[in-house]
Amino acid sequence: MKHIFLVLAALISLQLKAQDTISTDQLIHKEKIGVHNRNFKLGGFYFSKSSSVNAANDSVNFIRPMIFFKDGTIKQFDYIGNSSITLKKRGKGQKCVLKPKEDFETIITFFECYAEVVQLKEIYSVYSIEGDELRIQALGTDFFTETRGRVLNDSTFVITKSINYGTKKVVDKNYTYQFRASKKPDSTKFKPSSVIQQYYLKQSND
């Protein structure tokens, strides 16, 4: 019982800490969420490419995908690449298969398949595109971060900076993301997290 109380106390402490780092001036306003004043493709996903050398001195490829939704929410994925993954498509007898040390095109093709079957559940990020300015904010009970970038055209953008509002750490970046047309999860099958609803979707118009 004592252990349960300690866990609950820790969770409450993390939530209060996150709330202390949130300023309404820093939040993307409800009216700014989504795409404004430019063309930007949404019928698929965006990805950046990166490579690293592992302990065996082999070059390993990764992509980091993002799925943007029309309602202004976004799903950001961890790096996908040097791992073995097999997912079945329900009722279709097909599989999404990824093996280690694949080339970029194979990894991207795998994610095309994966994007159709992934269960997103809750979403913890929103985005704003206004002109050529891109802002992505991720907010949970224990984190508040922002990624900023520049939209080059309707299918390419560059991430230039990340901000951690909790630690006040700012990091310059230079990652180019490209668009890939693909099926993606139906946005009606998941919902923004309670934190996203509270701080973004239920903002007043004042």
C-alpha positions as CSV (number, residue, x, y, z in Angstrom):
1,M,0.0,0.0,0.0
2,K,2.8,2.4,0.9
3,H,4.4,1.7,-2.5
4,I,1.2,2.7,-4.3
5,F,1.0,6.0,-2.4
6,L,4.6,6.7,-3.3
7,V,3.9,6.1,-7.0
8,L,0.8,8.3,-6.9
9,A,2.8,11.0,-5.2
10,A,5.5,10.9,-7.8
11,L,3.0,11.1,-10.6
12,I,1.3,14.1,-9.1
13,S,4.6,15.7,-8.6
14,L,5.5,15.2,-12.2
15,Q,2.2,16.7,-13.4
16,L,2.6,19.7,-11.2
17,K,6.2,20.2,-12.4
18,A,5.0,20.1,-16.0
19,Q,2.2,22.6,-15.3
20,D,4.8,24.9,-13.7
21,T,6.7,25.0,-17.0
22,I,3.7,25.9,-19.1
23,S,3.1,29.5,-20.1
24,T,0.0,30.3,-22.1
25,D,2.2,32.7,-24.1
26,Q,4.3,29.7,-25.2
27,L,1.4,27.5,-26.3
28,I,0.2,27.4,-29.9
29,H,-3.2,29.1,-29.8
30,K,-6.2,27.0,-30.9
31,E,-6.8,29.2,-33.9
32,K,-3.3,28.7,-35.1
33,I,-3.4,24.9,-35.0
34,G,-3.2,23.2,-38.4
35,V,-2.2,24.5,-41.8
36,H,-2.8,28.2,-42.7
37,N,-1.9,30.4,-45.7
38,R,-0.1,27.7,-47.8
39,N,-0.4,24.4,-49.5
40,F,0.9,21.4,-47.5
41,K,0.3,17.8,-48.4
42,L,-1.4,15.7,-45.7
43,G,-2.3,12.5,-47.6
44,G,0.6,10.4,-46.3
45,F,3.6,10.9,-44.0
46,Y,6.9,12.8,-43.8
47,F,10.3,11.3,-42.9
48,S,13.9,12.3,-42.5
49,K,16.8,10.0,-43.1
50,S,19.9,9.3,-41.0
51,S,22.7,6.7,-40.7
52,S,25.1,5.6,-38.0
53,V,27.8,3.1,-37.6
54,N,27.2,0.2,-35.2
55,A,29.7,-1.8,-33.1
56,A,30.3,-4.2,-36.0
57,N,31.4,-1.2,-38.1
58,D,28.3,-1.6,-40.3
59,S,26.3,1.4,-41.6
60,V,22.8,1.4,-40.3
61,N,19.9,3.4,-41.8
62,F,17.0,4.9,-39.9
63,I,14.0,7.1,-40.7
64,R,12.0,9.2,-38.3
65,P,8.4,9.5,-39.6
66,M,5.7,12.0,-38.8
67,I,2.0,11.8,-39.6
68,F,0.2,15.2,-39.8
69,F,-3.6,15.2,-39.5
70,K,-6.0,17.8,-40.8
71,D,-7.3,18.6,-37.3
72,G,-3.9,20.0,-36.2
73,T,-2.7,16.9,-34.3
74,I,0.5,15.0,-35.3
75,K,2.0,11.7,-34.5
76,Q,5.8,11.6,-34.2
77,F,7.5,8.3,-34.3
78,D,10.8,7.1,-32.9
79,Y,13.5,6.1,-35.3
80,I,12.6,3.1,-37.4
81,G,15.3,1.0,-39.0
82,N,17.8,-1.5,-37.5
83,S,15.3,-4.0,-36.0
84,S,13.2,-7.0,-36.9
85,I,9.4,-6.2,-37.0
86,T,6.6,-8.2,-38.4
87,L,3.0,-7.0,-38.3
88,K,-0.1,-8.7,-39.8
89,K,-2.8,-6.8,-41.7
90,R,-6.0,-8.0,-40.2
91,G,-8.3,-9.8,-42.6
92,K,-6.0,-9.4,-45.5
93,G,-3.4,-12.2,-45.1
94,Q,-0.6,-9.7,-45.6
95,K,2.3,-8.8,-43.4
96,C,4.5,-5.7,-42.8
97,V,8.0,-7.1,-42.5
98,L,11.3,-5.2,-41.6
99,K,14.7,-6.8,-41.0
100,P,18.0,-5.2,-39.8
101,K,20.4,-3.4,-42.1
102,E,17.9,-2.6,-44.8
103,D,18.3,0.2,-47.3
104,F,16.2,3.4,-47.0
105,E,13.7,2.5,-49.6
106,T,12.9,-0.8,-47.9
107,I,12.4,1.0,-44.5
108,I,10.2,3.6,-46.1
109,T,8.1,0.9,-47.8
110,F,7.8,-0.9,-44.5
111,F,6.5,2.2,-42.8
112,E,3.9,2.7,-45.6
113,C,2.5,-0.7,-44.6
114,Y,3.0,0.0,-40.9
115,A,1.1,3.3,-41.1
116,E,-2.0,1.5,-42.2
117,V,-2.1,-0.9,-39.2
118,V,-0.5,1.1,-36.3
119,Q,-2.7,1.7,-33.3
120,L,-2.1,5.3,-32.4
121,K,-4.4,5.5,-29.3
122,E,-3.8,9.0,-27.8
123,I,-2.0,11.8,-29.5
124,Y,0.3,14.1,-27.5
125,S,1.4,16.6,-30.1
126,V,-0.1,19.5,-32.2
127,Y,1.4,21.5,-35.0
128,S,1.0,24.9,-36.7
129,I,2.0,25.8,-40.2
130,E,1.6,29.5,-41.1
131,G,3.3,30.7,-44.2
132,D,6.7,29.0,-44.1
133,E,6.8,28.7,-40.3
134,L,6.4,25.3,-38.7
135,R,5.9,24.7,-35.0
136,I,5.3,21.3,-33.3
137,Q,4.5,21.1,-29.6
138,A,4.5,17.9,-27.6
139,L,2.8,18.1,-24.1
140,G,2.3,15.5,-21.4
141,T,2.2,15.3,-17.7
142,D,6.0,15.4,-17.4
143,F,7.2,17.1,-20.6
144,F,6.7,20.2,-22.7
145,T,8.8,20.5,-25.9
146,E,8.7,22.4,-29.1
147,T,10.2,21.7,-32.5
148,R,10.5,24.5,-35.0
149,G,11.2,24.5,-38.7
150,R,10.8,26.0,-42.1
151,V,8.4,24.8,-44.8
152,L,10.2,24.8,-48.2
153,N,7.3,23.7,-50.4
154,D,4.1,21.6,-50.2
155,S,6.0,18.4,-49.6
156,T,9.3,19.3,-47.9
157,F,10.3,21.0,-44.6
158,V,13.4,21.5,-42.5
159,I,13.6,21.1,-38.7
160,T,15.9,23.8,-37.4
161,K,15.5,23.9,-33.6
162,S,14.2,22.1,-30.6
163,I,13.2,23.6,-27.3
164,N,12.7,21.8,-24.0
165,Y,10.6,24.2,-21.8
166,G,11.2,22.1,-18.7
167,T,15.0,22.2,-18.9
168,K,15.2,25.4,-20.9
169,K,17.5,23.6,-23.3
170,V,17.6,24.8,-26.9
171,V,19.3,22.7,-29.6
172,D,19.9,23.7,-33.2
173,K,19.1,21.0,-35.8
174,N,19.2,20.5,-39.6
175,Y,16.9,17.7,-40.6
176,T,15.1,17.6,-43.9
177,Y,11.8,15.9,-44.1
178,Q,10.2,14.7,-47.3
179,F,6.6,13.6,-48.1
180,R,5.5,10.1,-49.1
181,A,1.9,9.6,-50.3
182,S,0.4,6.7,-48.4
183,K,-2.6,5.5,-46.5
184,K,-2.6,6.4,-42.8
185,P,-4.7,5.8,-39.7
186,D,-8.2,7.2,-39.6
187,S,-8.0,10.2,-37.2
188,T,-11.5,9.4,-36.0
189,K,-10.1,6.1,-34.4
190,F,-8.0,7.9,-31.8
191,K,-8.3,11.0,-29.7
192,P,-6.1,13.8,-28.5
193,S,-4.8,13.2,-24.9
194,S,-6.6,14.9,-22.0
195,V,-3.6,17.2,-21.7
196,I,-3.8,18.2,-25.4
197,Q,-7.5,18.8,-25.1
198,Q,-7.0,20.9,-21.9
199,Y,-4.2,23.2,-23.1
200,Y,-5.0,23.5,-26.9
201,L,-8.4,22.4,-28.0
202,K,-10.4,24.0,-25.2
203,Q,-8.6,27.3,-25.2
204,S,-10.9,30.4,-25.2
205,N,-10.8,32.8,-28.1
206,D,-9.8,35.7,-25.8
